[in-house]
Amino acid sequence: MGAKIVIIVVLVGVFVAGYFLFFQDSSGGPQMLEQDRFVDAYVELAALAERMPIGTPEYDREKKRVLESMGLTPEQIEKALAAYNDQPEKWQPVWERIQAELEKRQQELEPASGTAPTPADTN
């Protein structure tokens, strides 16, 4: 009977430790971003990548500014991406939200008439 109690206590301890290791980073803050914040940040960074080449000093500065304005760090985004990549069943709905948001932004940028400019319009 005493061995069963010890096993149960050890298992509960392992689950609790696993929870804190997965959901807490070294600073005590949440490791996994809330889905809404992650989607917003991913969409902003995707829009940024459309405006300037990734990996340039300008991109890196602007990425840092965008994330700071959202109260995030690059490490938080990287950790969230890694966690979602390890759990494809959770990544799918997040990716669908990201795509929908990017499509919405694209539609907002298109002319109200919905027609593309003709070559004569560009002269």
Phi and psi in radians as a Rosetta constraint file:
Dihedral C 1 N 2 CA 2 C 2 CIRCULARHARMONIC -1.119 0.35
Dihedral N 2 CA 2 C 2 N 3 CIRCULARHARMONIC -0.593 0.35
Dihedral C 2 N 3 CA 3 C 3 CIRCULARHARMONIC -1.166 0.35
Dihedral N 3 CA 3 C 3 N 4 CIRCULARHARMONIC -0.650 0.35
Dihedral C 3 N 4 CA 4 C 4 CIRCULARHARMONIC -1.127 0.35
Dihedral N 4 CA 4 C 4 N 5 CIRCULARHARMONIC -0.706 0.35
Dihedral C 4 N 5 CA 5 C 5 CIRCULARHARMONIC -1.131 0.35
Dihedral N 5 CA 5 C 5 N 6 CIRCULARHARMONIC -0.742 0.35
Dihedral C 5 N 6 CA 6 C 6 CIRCULARHARMONIC -1.085 0.35
Dihedral N 6 CA 6 C 6 N 7 CIRCULARHARMONIC -0.748 0.35
Dihedral C 6 N 7 CA 7 C 7 CIRCULARHARMONIC -1.096 0.35
Dihedral N 7 CA 7 C 7 N 8 CIRCULARHARMONIC -0.769 0.35
Dihedral C 7 N 8 CA 8 C 8 CIRCULARHARMONIC -1.100 0.35
Dihedral N 8 CA 8 C 8 N 9 CIRCULARHARMONIC -0.778 0.35
Dihedral C 8 N 9 CA 9 C 9 CIRCULARHARMONIC -1.078 0.35
Dihedral N 9 CA 9 C 9 N 10 CIRCULARHARMONIC -0.741 0.35
Dihedral C 9 N 10 CA 10 C 10 CIRCULARHARMONIC -1.119 0.35
Dihedral N 10 CA 10 C 10 N 11 CIRCULARHARMONIC -0.778 0.35
Dihedral C 10 N 11 CA 11 C 11 CIRCULARHARMONIC -1.094 0.35
Dihedral N 11 CA 11 C 11 N 12 CIRCULARHARMONIC -0.762 0.35
Dihedral C 11 N 12 CA 12 C 12 CIRCULARHARMONIC -1.076 0.35
Dihedral N 12 CA 12 C 12 N 13 CIRCULARHARMONIC -0.746 0.35
Dihedral C 12 N 13 CA 13 C 13 CIRCULARHARMONIC -1.060 0.35
Dihedral N 13 CA 13 C 13 N 14 CIRCULARHARMONIC -0.712 0.35
Dihedral C 13 N 14 CA 14 C 14 CIRCULARHARMONIC -1.122 0.35
Dihedral N 14 CA 14 C 14 N 15 CIRCULARHARMONIC -0.780 0.35
Dihedral C 14 N 15 CA 15 C 15 CIRCULARHARMONIC -1.116 0.35
Dihedral N 15 CA 15 C 15 N 16 CIRCULARHARMONIC -0.734 0.35
Dihedral C 15 N 16 CA 16 C 16 CIRCULARHARMONIC -1.128 0.35
Dihedral N 16 CA 16 C 16 N 17 CIRCULARHARMONIC -0.780 0.35
Dihedral C 16 N 17 CA 17 C 17 CIRCULARHARMONIC -1.097 0.35
Dihedral N 17 CA 17 C 17 N 18 CIRCULARHARMONIC -0.738 0.35
Dihedral C 17 N 18 CA 18 C 18 CIRCULARHARMONIC -1.067 0.35
Dihedral N 18 CA 18 C 18 N 19 CIRCULARHARMONIC -0.716 0.35
Dihedral C 18 N 19 CA 19 C 19 CIRCULARHARMONIC -1.035 0.35
Dihedral N 19 CA 19 C 19 N 20 CIRCULARHARMONIC -0.862 0.35
Dihedral C 19 N 20 CA 20 C 20 CIRCULARHARMONIC -1.201 0.35
Dihedral N 20 CA 20 C 20 N 21 CIRCULARHARMONIC -0.584 0.35
Dihedral C 20 N 21 CA 21 C 21 CIRCULARHARMONIC -1.190 0.35
Dihedral N 21 CA 21 C 21 N 22 CIRCULARHARMONIC -0.663 0.35
Dihedral C 21 N 22 CA 22 C 22 CIRCULARHARMONIC -1.349 0.35
Dihedral N 22 CA 22 C 22 N 23 CIRCULARHARMONIC -0.695 0.35
Dihedral C 22 N 23 CA 23 C 23 CIRCULARHARMONIC -1.722 0.35
Dihedral N 23 CA 23 C 23 N 24 CIRCULARHARMONIC -0.051 0.35
Dihedral C 23 N 24 CA 24 C 24 CIRCULARHARMONIC -2.208 0.35
Dihedral N 24 CA 24 C 24 N 25 CIRCULARHARMONIC 2.415 0.35
Dihedral C 24 N 25 CA 25 C 25 CIRCULARHARMONIC -1.683 0.35
Dihedral N 25 CA 25 C 25 N 26 CIRCULARHARMONIC -3.070 0.35
Dihedral C 25 N 26 CA 26 C 26 CIRCULARHARMONIC -1.151 0.35
Dihedral N 26 CA 26 C 26 N 27 CIRCULARHARMONIC -0.372 0.35
Dihedral C 26 N 27 CA 27 C 27 CIRCULARHARMONIC -1.525 0.35
Dihedral N 27 CA 27 C 27 N 28 CIRCULARHARMONIC -0.023 0.35
Dihedral C 27 N 28 CA 28 C 28 CIRCULARHARMONIC 1.568 0.35
Dihedral N 28 CA 28 C 28 N 29 CIRCULARHARMONIC -0.056 0.35
Dihedral C 28 N 29 CA 29 C 29 CIRCULARHARMONIC -1.529 0.35
Dihedral N 29 CA 29 C 29 N 30 CIRCULARHARMONIC 2.935 0.35
Dihedral C 29 N 30 CA 30 C 30 CIRCULARHARMONIC -1.151 0.35
Dihedral N 30 CA 30 C 30 N 31 CIRCULARHARMONIC 2.374 0.35
Dihedral C 30 N 31 CA 31 C 31 CIRCULARHARMONIC -1.397 0.35
Dihedral N 31 CA 31 C 31 N 32 CIRCULARHARMONIC -0.771 0.35
Dihedral C 31 N 32 CA 32 C 32 CIRCULARHARMONIC -1.500 0.35
Dihedral N 32 CA 32 C 32 N 33 CIRCULARHARMONIC 2.191 0.35
Dihedral C 32 N 33 CA 33 C 33 CIRCULARHARMONIC -1.232 0.35
Dihedral N 33 CA 33 C 33 N 34 CIRCULARHARMONIC 2.670 0.35
Dihedral C 33 N 34 CA 34 C 34 CIRCULARHARMONIC -1.098 0.35
Dihedral N 34 CA 34 C 34 N 35 CIRCULARHARMONIC 2.550 0.35
Dihedral C 34 N 35 CA 35 C 35 CIRCULARHARMONIC -1.000 0.35
Dihedral N 35 CA 35 C 35 N 36 CIRCULARHARMONIC -0.729 0.35
Dihedral C 35 N 36 CA 36 C 36 CIRCULARHARMONIC -1.071 0.35
Dihedral N 36 CA 36 C 36 N 37 CIRCULARHARMONIC -0.776 0.35
Dihedral C 36 N 37 CA 37 C 37 CIRCULARHARMONIC -1.147 0.35
Dihedral N 37 CA 37 C 37 N 38 CIRCULARHARMONIC -0.705 0.35
Dihedral C 37 N 38 CA 38 C 38 CIRCULARHARMONIC -1.111 0.35
Dihedral N 38 CA 38 C 38 N 39 CIRCULARHARMONIC -0.789 0.35
Dihedral C 38 N 39 CA 39 C 39 CIRCULARHARMONIC -1.068 0.35
Dihedral N 39 CA 39 C 39 N 40 CIRCULARHARMONIC -0.812 0.35
Dihedral C 39 N 40 CA 40 C 40 CIRCULARHARMONIC -1.027 0.35
Dihedral N 40 CA 40 C 40 N 41 CIRCULARHARMONIC -0.790 0.35
Dihedral C 40 N 41 CA 41 C 41 CIRCULARHARMONIC -1.150 0.35
Dihedral N 41 CA 41 C 41 N 42 CIRCULARHARMONIC -0.760 0.35
Dihedral C 41 N 42 CA 42 C 42 CIRCULARHARMONIC -1.080 0.35
Dihedral N 42 CA 42 C 42 N 43 CIRCULARHARMONIC -0.752 0.35
Dihedral C 42 N 43 CA 43 C 43 CIRCULARHARMONIC -1.112 0.35
Dihedral N 43 CA 43 C 43 N 44 CIRCULARHARMONIC -0.763 0.35
Dihedral C 43 N 44 CA 44 C 44 CIRCULARHARMONIC -1.077 0.35
Dihedral N 44 CA 44 C 44 N 45 CIRCULARHARMONIC -0.727 0.35
Dihedral C 44 N 45 CA 45 C 45 CIRCULARHARMONIC -1.219 0.35
Dihedral N 45 CA 45 C 45 N 46 CIRCULARHARMONIC -0.608 0.35
Dihedral C 45 N 46 CA 46 C 46 CIRCULARHARMONIC -1.136 0.35
Dihedral N 46 CA 46 C 46 N 47 CIRCULARHARMONIC -0.723 0.35
Dihedral C 46 N 47 CA 47 C 47 CIRCULARHARMONIC -1.122 0.35
Dihedral N 47 CA 47 C 47 N 48 CIRCULARHARMONIC -0.687 0.35
Dihedral C 47 N 48 CA 48 C 48 CIRCULARHARMONIC -1.085 0.35
Dihedral N 48 CA 48 C 48 N 49 CIRCULARHARMONIC -0.733 0.35
Dihedral C 48 N 49 CA 49 C 49 CIRCULARHARMONIC -1.130 0.35
Dihedral N 49 CA 49 C 49 N 50 CIRCULARHARMONIC -0.427 0.35
Dihedral C 49 N 50 CA 50 C 50 CIRCULARHARMONIC -1.288 0.35
Dihedral N 50 CA 50 C 50 N 51 CIRCULARHARMONIC -0.470 0.35
Dihedral C 50 N 51 CA 51 C 51 CIRCULARHARMONIC -1.578 0.35
Dihedral N 51 CA 51 C 51 N 52 CIRCULARHARMONIC -0.447 0.35
Dihedral C 51 N 52 CA 52 C 52 CIRCULARHARMONIC -2.631 0.35
Dihedral N 52 CA 52 C 52 N 53 CIRCULARHARMONIC 2.683 0.35
Dihedral C 52 N 53 CA 53 C 53 CIRCULARHARMONIC -1.146 0.35
Dihedral N 53 CA 53 C 53 N 54 CIRCULARHARMONIC 2.361 0.35
Dihedral C 53 N 54 CA 54 C 54 CIRCULARHARMONIC -1.176 0.35
Dihedral N 54 CA 54 C 54 N 55 CIRCULARHARMONIC 2.470 0.35
Dihedral C 54 N 55 CA 55 C 55 CIRCULARHARMONIC 1.619 0.35
Dihedral N 55 CA 55 C 55 N 56 CIRCULARHARMONIC -0.120 0.35
Dihedral C 55 N 56 CA 56 C 56 CIRCULARHARMONIC -1.424 0.35
Dihedral N 56 CA 56 C 56 N 57 CIRCULARHARMONIC 2.748 0.35
Dihedral C 56 N 57 CA 57 C 57 CIRCULARHARMONIC -1.009 0.35
Dihedral N 57 CA 57 C 57 N 58 CIRCULARHARMONIC -0.636 0.35
Dihedral C 57 N 58 CA 58 C 58 CIRCULARHARMONIC -1.119 0.35
Dihedral N 58 CA 58 C 58 N 59 CIRCULARHARMONIC -0.765 0.35
Dihedral C 58 N 59 CA 59 C 59 CIRCULARHARMONIC -1.086 0.35
Dihedral N 59 CA 59 C 59 N 60 CIRCULARHARMONIC -0.809 0.35
Dihedral C 59 N 60 CA 60 C 60 CIRCULARHARMONIC -1.058 0.35
Dihedral N 60 CA 60 C 60 N 61 CIRCULARHARMONIC -0.726 0.35
Dihedral C 60 N 61 CA 61 C 61 CIRCULARHARMONIC -1.129 0.35
Dihedral N 61 CA 61 C 61 N 62 CIRCULARHARMONIC -0.780 0.35
Dihedral C 61 N 62 CA 62 C 62 CIRCULARHARMONIC -1.191 0.35
Dihedral N 62 CA 62 C 62 N 63 CIRCULARHARMONIC -0.662 0.35
Dihedral C 62 N 63 CA 63 C 63 CIRCULARHARMONIC -1.051 0.35
Dihedral N 63 CA 63 C 63 N 64 CIRCULARHARMONIC -0.795 0.35
Dihedral C 63 N 64 CA 64 C 64 CIRCULARHARMONIC -1.082 0.35
Dihedral N 64 CA 64 C 64 N 65 CIRCULARHARMONIC -0.748 0.35
Dihedral C 64 N 65 CA 65 C 65 CIRCULARHARMONIC -1.104 0.35
Dihedral N 65 CA 65 C 65 N 66 CIRCULARHARMONIC -0.780 0.35
Dihedral C 65 N 66 CA 66 C 66 CIRCULARHARMONIC -1.071 0.35
Dihedral N 66 CA 66 C 66 N 67 CIRCULARHARMONIC -0.843 0.35
Dihedral C 66 N 67 CA 67 C 67 CIRCULARHARMONIC -1.137 0.35
Dihedral N 67 CA 67 C 67 N 68 CIRCULARHARMONIC -0.723 0.35
Dihedral C 67 N 68 CA 68 C 68 CIRCULARHARMONIC -1.072 0.35
Dihedral N 68 CA 68 C 68 N 69 CIRCULARHARMONIC -0.666 0.35
Dihedral C 68 N 69 CA 69 C 69 CIRCULARHARMONIC -1.144 0.35
Dihedral N 69 CA 69 C 69 N 70 CIRCULARHARMONIC -0.378 0.35
Dihedral C 69 N 70 CA 70 C 70 CIRCULARHARMONIC -1.698 0.35
Dihedral N 70 CA 70 C 70 N 71 CIRCULARHARMONIC 0.012 0.35
Dihedral C 70 N 71 CA 71 C 71 CIRCULARHARMONIC 1.278 0.35
Dihedral N 71 CA 71 C 71 N 72 CIRCULARHARMONIC 0.518 0.35
Dihedral C 71 N 72 CA 72 C 72 CIRCULARHARMONIC -2.153 0.35
Dihedral N 72 CA 72 C 72 N 73 CIRCULARHARMONIC 2.880 0.35
Dihedral C 72 N 73 CA 73 C 73 CIRCULARHARMONIC -2.125 0.35
Dihedral N 73 CA 73 C 73 N 74 CIRCULARHARMONIC 2.760 0.35
Dihedral C 73 N 74 CA 74 C 74 CIRCULARHARMONIC -1.010 0.35
Dihedral N 74 CA 74 C 74 N 75 CIRCULARHARMONIC -0.610 0.35
Dihedral C 74 N 75 CA 75 C 75 CIRCULARHARMONIC -1.101 0.35
Dihedral N 75 CA 75 C 75 N 76 CIRCULARHARMONIC -0.672 0.35
Dihedral C 75 N 76 CA 76 C 76 CIRCULARHARMONIC -1.117 0.35
Dihedral N 76 CA 76 C 76 N 77 CIRCULARHARMONIC -0.712 0.35
Dihedral C 76 N 77 CA 77 C 77 CIRCULARHARMONIC -1.154 0.35
Dihedral N 77 CA 77 C 77 N 78 CIRCULARHARMONIC -0.772 0.35
Dihedral C 77 N 78 CA 78 C 78 CIRCULARHARMONIC -1.088 0.35
Dihedral N 78 CA 78 C 78 N 79 CIRCULARHARMONIC -0.731 0.35
Dihedral C 78 N 79 CA 79 C 79 CIRCULARHARMONIC -1.124 0.35
Dihedral N 79 CA 79 C 79 N 80 CIRCULARHARMONIC -0.740 0.35
Dihedral C 79 N 80 CA 80 C 80 CIRCULARHARMONIC -1.123 0.35
Dihedral N 80 CA 80 C 80 N 81 CIRCULARHARMONIC -0.754 0.35
Dihedral C 80 N 81 CA 81 C 81 CIRCULARHARMONIC -1.045 0.35
Dihedral N 81 CA 81 C 81 N 82 CIRCULARHARMONIC -0.788 0.35
Dihedral C 81 N 82 CA 82 C 82 CIRCULARHARMONIC -1.070 0.35
Dihedral N 82 CA 82 C 82 N 83 CIRCULARHARMONIC -0.751 0.35
Dihedral C 82 N 83 CA 83 C 83 CIRCULARHARMONIC -1.135 0.35
Dihedral N 83 CA 83 C 83 N 84 CIRCULARHARMONIC -0.746 0.35
Dihedral C 83 N 84 CA 84 C 84 CIRCULARHARMONIC -1.165 0.35
Dihedral N 84 CA 84 C 84 N 85 CIRCULARHARMONIC -0.667 0.35
Dihedral C 84 N 85 CA 85 C 85 CIRCULARHARMONIC -1.145 0.35
Dihedral N 85 CA 85 C 85 N 86 CIRCULARHARMONIC -0.521 0.35
Dihedral C 85 N 86 CA 86 C 86 CIRCULARHARMONIC -1.346 0.35
Dihedral N 86 CA 86 C 86 N 87 CIRCULARHARMONIC -0.266 0.35
Dihedral C 86 N 87 CA 87 C 87 CIRCULARHARMONIC -2.269 0.35
Dihedral N 87 CA 87 C 87 N 88 CIRCULARHARMONIC 1.319 0.35
Dihedral C 87 N 88 CA 88 C 88 CIRCULARHARMONIC -0.969 0.35
Dihedral N 88 CA 88 C 88 N 89 CIRCULARHARMONIC -0.513 0.35
Dihedral C 88 N 89 CA 89 C 89 CIRCULARHARMONIC -1.163 0.35
Dihedral N 89 CA 89 C 89 N 90 CIRCULARHARMONIC -0.458 0.35
Dihedral C 89 N 90 CA 90 C 90 CIRCULARHARMONIC -1.531 0.35
Dihedral N 90 CA 90 C 90 N 91 CIRCULARHARMONIC -0.480 0.35
Dihedral C 90 N 91 CA 91 C 91 CIRCULARHARMONIC -1.228 0.35
Dihedral N 91 CA 91 C 91 N 92 CIRCULARHARMONIC -0.652 0.35
Dihedral C 91 N 92 CA 92 C 92 CIRCULARHARMONIC -0.967 0.35
Dihedral N 92 CA 92 C 92 N 93 CIRCULARHARMONIC -0.932 0.35
Dihedral C 92 N 93 CA 93 C 93 CIRCULARHARMONIC -1.151 0.35
Dihedral N 93 CA 93 C 93 N 94 CIRCULARHARMONIC -0.550 0.35
Dihedral C 93 N 94 CA 94 C 94 CIRCULARHARMONIC -1.165 0.35
Dihedral N 94 CA 94 C 94 N 95 CIRCULARHARMONIC -0.781 0.35
Dihedral C 94 N 95 CA 95 C 95 CIRCULARHARMONIC -1.085 0.35
Dihedral N 95 CA 95 C 95 N 96 CIRCULARHARMONIC -0.678 0.35
Dihedral C 95 N 96 CA 96 C 96 CIRCULARHARMONIC -1.100 0.35
Dihedral N 96 CA 96 C 96 N 97 CIRCULARHARMONIC -0.700 0.35
Dihedral C 96 N 97 CA 97 C 97 CIRCULARHARMONIC -1.137 0.35
Dihedral N 97 CA 97 C 97 N 98 CIRCULARHARMONIC -0.719 0.35
Dihedral C 97 N 98 CA 98 C 98 CIRCULARHARMONIC -1.077 0.35
Dihedral N 98 CA 98 C 98 N 99 CIRCULARHARMONIC -0.832 0.35
Dihedral C 98 N 99 CA 99 C 99 CIRCULARHARMONIC -1.068 0.35
Dihedral N 99 CA 99 C 99 N 100 CIRCULARHARMONIC -0.745 0.35
Dihedral C 99 N 100 CA 100 C 100 CIRCULARHARMONIC -1.084 0.35
Dihedral N 100 CA 100 C 100 N 101 CIRCULARHARMONIC -0.729 0.35
Dihedral C 100 N 101 CA 101 C 101 CIRCULARHARMONIC -1.163 0.35
Dihedral N 101 CA 101 C 101 N 102 CIRCULARHARMONIC -0.706 0.35
Dihedral C 101 N 102 CA 102 C 102 CIRCULARHARMONIC -1.144 0.35
Dihedral N 102 CA 102 C 102 N 103 CIRCULARHARMONIC -0.699 0.35
Dihedral C 102 N 103 CA 103 C 103 CIRCULARHARMONIC -1.121 0.35
Dihedral N 103 CA 103 C 103 N 104 CIRCULARHARMONIC -0.710 0.35
Dihedral C 103 N 104 CA 104 C 104 CIRCULARHARMONIC -1.057 0.35
Dihedral N 104 CA 104 C 104 N 105 CIRCULARHARMONIC -0.781 0.35
Dihedral C 104 N 105 CA 105 C 105 CIRCULARHARMONIC -1.100 0.35
Dihedral N 105 CA 105 C 105 N 106 CIRCULARHARMONIC -0.711 0.35
Dihedral C 105 N 106 CA 106 C 106 CIRCULARHARMONIC -1.085 0.35
Dihedral N 106 CA 106 C 106 N 107 CIRCULARHARMONIC -0.751 0.35
Dihedral C 106 N 107 CA 107 C 107 CIRCULARHARMONIC -1.114 0.35
Dihedral N 107 CA 107 C 107 N 108 CIRCULARHARMONIC -0.626 0.35
Dihedral C 107 N 108 CA 108 C 108 CIRCULARHARMONIC -1.163 0.35
Dihedral N 108 CA 108 C 108 N 109 CIRCULARHARMONIC -0.494 0.35
Dihedral C 108 N 109 CA 109 C 109 CIRCULARHARMONIC -1.477 0.35
Dihedral N 109 CA 109 C 109 N 110 CIRCULARHARMONIC -0.352 0.35
Dihedral C 109 N 110 CA 110 C 110 CIRCULARHARMONIC -1.271 0.35
Dihedral N 110 CA 110 C 110 N 111 CIRCULARHARMONIC 2.674 0.35
Dihedral C 110 N 111 CA 111 C 111 CIRCULARHARMONIC -1.031 0.35
Dihedral N 111 CA 111 C 111 N 112 CIRCULARHARMONIC 2.609 0.35
Dihedral C 111 N 112 CA 112 C 112 CIRCULARHARMONIC -1.030 0.35
Dihedral N 112 CA 112 C 112 N 113 CIRCULARHARMONIC -0.533 0.35
Dihedral C 112 N 113 CA 113 C 113 CIRCULARHARMONIC -1.286 0.35
Dihedral N 113 CA 113 C 113 N 114 CIRCULARHARMONIC -0.348 0.35
Dihedral C 113 N 114 CA 114 C 114 CIRCULARHARMONIC 1.400 0.35
Dihedral N 114 CA 114 C 114 N 115 CIRCULARHARMONIC 0.131 0.35
Dihedral C 114 N 115 CA 115 C 115 CIRCULARHARMONIC -1.829 0.35
Dihedral N 115 CA 115 C 115 N 116 CIRCULARHARMONIC 2.540 0.35
Dihedral C 115 N 116 CA 116 C 116 CIRCULARHARMONIC -1.380 0.35
Dihedral N 116 CA 116 C 116 N 117 CIRCULARHARMONIC 2.605 0.35
Dihedral C 116 N 117 CA 117 C 117 CIRCULARHARMONIC -1.157 0.35
Dihedral N 117 CA 117 C 117 N 118 CIRCULARHARMONIC 2.503 0.35
Dihedral C 117 N 118 CA 118 C 118 CIRCULARHARMONIC -1.525 0.35
Dihedral N 118 CA 118 C 118 N 119 CIRCULARHARMONIC 2.861 0.35
Dihedral C 118 N 119 CA 119 C 119 CIRCULARHARMONIC -0.978 0.35
Dihedral N 119 CA 119 C 119 N 120 CIRCULARHARMONIC -0.564 0.35
Dihedral C 119 N 120 CA 120 C 120 CIRCULARHARMONIC -1.157 0.35
Dihedral N 120 CA 120 C 120 N 121 CIRCULARHARMONIC -0.527 0.35
Dihedral C 120 N 121 CA 121 C 121 CIRCULARHARMONIC -1.227 0.35
Dihedral N 121 CA 121 C 121 N 122 CIRCULARHARMONIC -0.439 0.35
Dihedral C 121 N 122 CA 122 C 122 CIRCULARHARMONIC -1.524 0.35
Dihedral N 122 CA 122 C 122 N 123 CIRCULARHARMONIC -0.123 0.35
